[in-house]
Amino acid sequence: MSKRVLVTGGAGFIGRNMIRAMLGDGYTITSLDNFKIGGWQHVPEDIRDHVEWVQGDTRNFDLLMQVTRHKEAVIHLAAPSSFLMYEEDPVGGASVTTHGFINLLEAMRRQDIGKLVYASTSAVYEGNDVPYREGMELNPPDLKALSKKWNEEVAKQYSERYGITAIGMRPFSVYGHDEFSKGGYANIISLFVWAVLNDVTPVVWGDGSQTRDFIYVEDAGRAFQTALERDLPTQEFNVGTGIETSFNEVLSLIGEELGKEVKKEFVEIPIAIYAQRLLANVERAEKVLGFHHEVDVREGIRRVIKAARGAQATQQWPAISNAQMYFETLPTG
Ligand SMILES: NC(=O)c1ccc[n+]([C@@H]2O[C@H](COP(=O)([O-])OP(=O)(O)OC[C@H]3O[C@@H](n4cnc5c(N)ncnc54)[C@H](O)[C@@H]3O)[C@@H](O)[C@H]2O)c1
């Protein structure tokens, strides 16, 4: 098993939760992060002192050469996570996702590192019928999905030409207890919970019947770690649960957990490209990785509520109103 691992984007939502588990399993971790989204204040104290943190940008090739030195494997997470970020800053979004990725692969080639696990996205499937299977043809309709698909193609080329095993992970809708770093770009489960706890009526795009395959952040992190540990050829995996939940069901569950009636405000969908259903076929992840999610959506919502209440009590959580939920500038950190 590879023990000295570089994690890019390690201060981020998936990264910090995955790193906690990996430290527990004996890994030595270096994290490269520019701290623009996963700000330092969001890195939990229990992992702060146990990781070598390097602040910098994946587009800096010299820095990539430094941080890959003496590493046995890389998990690459550093890229914008929300499709809205690419809508607001197309040049920045595409630049980080593509330039940062080729820098990393090239540094790995020169340092003779043979294993990469990287975050693609389930958005690469859009336009296909659900459930999405890894073998489907990909025709990404937007810049986020297109940039990630490009990553997958470049990864395959580096695999074929230079023998780097590159496992592409396609996360579905990742949510969880400590998503405060993302502010208005957080998963809809967090946004709904925060709104309800703030006595703000949640805004639902469309009629609330749209579904997502919600996967808890610790499960998602475990999928990445498992892909690192298995001896596999280059390929892609869905990171989902195989279960879809509608936004109306999410709000009902939040209401049940809080013991109160949740009001909703329905608005017209404000963007041209918007998926009605997102659902993973999880057969490959189960059979080849042996991965199965552990946290169901009700339990996950309970944990999001508990964390939000804790943050409210210590006033570490800025109140998020509906106006801040969409199309706002990124939180700085
Ligand atoms: N969260 C999801 O639902 C989801 C779904 C599909 C794909 N993904 C992918 O998974 C990865 C991790 O997502 P996340 O939810 O943890 O996001 P996140 O924003 O919380 O974490 C990303 C981290 O990368 C850092 N970063 C961004 N650009 C960087 C750069 N150029 N150089 C160095 N660091 C940089 C950020 O500061 C942040 O800490 C991303 O690549 C994202 O596209 C996430």
PDBQT file of the ligand as one rigid body, heavy atoms in Angstrom, charges set to zero:
ROOT
HETATM    1  N1  LIG A 401     -18.738  18.048  -3.628  1.00  0.00    +0.000 N 
HETATM    2  C1  LIG A 401     -19.333  17.443  -4.640  1.00  0.00    +0.000 C 
HETATM    3  O1  LIG A 401     -20.548  17.194  -4.606  1.00  0.00    +0.000 OA
HETATM    4  C2  LIG A 401     -18.562  17.036  -5.864  1.00  0.00    +0.000 A 
HETATM    5  C3  LIG A 401     -19.242  16.408  -6.927  1.00  0.00    +0.000 A 
HETATM    6  C4  LIG A 401     -18.534  16.068  -8.071  1.00  0.00    +0.000 A 
HETATM    7  C5  LIG A 401     -17.181  16.317  -8.154  1.00  0.00    +0.000 A 
HETATM    8  N2  LIG A 401     -16.545  16.926  -7.105  1.00  0.00    +0.000 N 
HETATM    9  C6  LIG A 401     -15.104  17.200  -7.230  1.00  0.00    +0.000 C 
HETATM   10  O2  LIG A 401     -14.431  16.754  -6.063  1.00  0.00    +0.000 OA
HETATM   11  C7  LIG A 401     -13.338  17.633  -5.774  1.00  0.00    +0.000 C 
HETATM   12  C8  LIG A 401     -13.404  18.082  -4.327  1.00  0.00    +0.000 C 
HETATM   13  O3  LIG A 401     -14.663  18.704  -4.090  1.00  0.00    +0.000 OA
HETATM   14  P1  LIG A 401     -14.998  19.378  -2.689  1.00  0.00    +0.000 P 
HETATM   15  O4  LIG A 401     -16.466  19.279  -2.544  1.00  0.00    +0.000 OA
HETATM   16  O5  LIG A 401     -14.118  18.864  -1.639  1.00  0.00    +0.000 OA
HETATM   17  O6  LIG A 401     -14.642  20.904  -3.027  1.00  0.00    +0.000 OA
HETATM   18  P2  LIG A 401     -13.945  22.015  -2.116  1.00  0.00    +0.000 P 
HETATM   19  O7  LIG A 401     -14.082  23.308  -2.839  1.00  0.00    +0.000 OA
HETATM   20  O8  LIG A 401     -14.436  21.965  -0.729  1.00  0.00    +0.000 OA
HETATM   21  O9  LIG A 401     -12.429  21.561  -2.122  1.00  0.00    +0.000 OA
HETATM   22  C9  LIG A 401     -11.537  21.873  -3.155  1.00  0.00    +0.000 C 
HETATM   23  C10 LIG A 401     -10.262  22.356  -2.515  1.00  0.00    +0.000 C 
HETATM   24  O10 LIG A 401      -9.319  22.639  -3.539  1.00  0.00    +0.000 OA
HETATM   25  C11 LIG A 401      -8.701  23.886  -3.282  1.00  0.00    +0.000 C 
HETATM   26  N3  LIG A 401      -8.314  24.434  -4.589  1.00  0.00    +0.000 N 
HETATM   27  C12 LIG A 401      -9.136  24.835  -5.586  1.00  0.00    +0.000 A 
HETATM   28  N4  LIG A 401      -8.419  25.258  -6.633  1.00  0.00    +0.000 NA
HETATM   29  C13 LIG A 401      -7.123  25.093  -6.295  1.00  0.00    +0.000 A 
HETATM   30  C14 LIG A 401      -5.894  25.317  -6.969  1.00  0.00    +0.000 A 
HETATM   31  N5  LIG A 401      -5.862  25.825  -8.216  1.00  0.00    +0.000 N 
HETATM   32  N6  LIG A 401      -4.742  25.017  -6.336  1.00  0.00    +0.000 NA
HETATM   33  C15 LIG A 401      -4.748  24.523  -5.073  1.00  0.00    +0.000 A 
HETATM   34  N7  LIG A 401      -5.884  24.285  -4.389  1.00  0.00    +0.000 NA
HETATM   35  C16 LIG A 401      -7.048  24.568  -4.991  1.00  0.00    +0.000 A 
HETATM   36  C17 LIG A 401      -9.762  24.712  -2.559  1.00  0.00    +0.000 C 
HETATM   37  O11 LIG A 401      -9.211  25.757  -1.769  1.00  0.00    +0.000 OA
HETATM   38  C18 LIG A 401     -10.443  23.645  -1.715  1.00  0.00    +0.000 C 
HETATM   39  O12 LIG A 401      -9.831  23.518  -0.453  1.00  0.00    +0.000 OA
HETATM   40  C19 LIG A 401     -13.395  18.759  -6.805  1.00  0.00    +0.000 C 
HETATM   41  O13 LIG A 401     -12.495  18.469  -7.839  1.00  0.00    +0.000 OA
HETATM   42  C20 LIG A 401     -14.809  18.689  -7.326  1.00  0.00    +0.000 C 
HETATM   43  O14 LIG A 401     -14.940  19.161  -8.657  1.00  0.00    +0.000 OA
HETATM   44  C21 LIG A 401     -17.203  17.283  -5.964  1.00  0.00    +0.000 A 
ENDROOT
TORSDOF 0
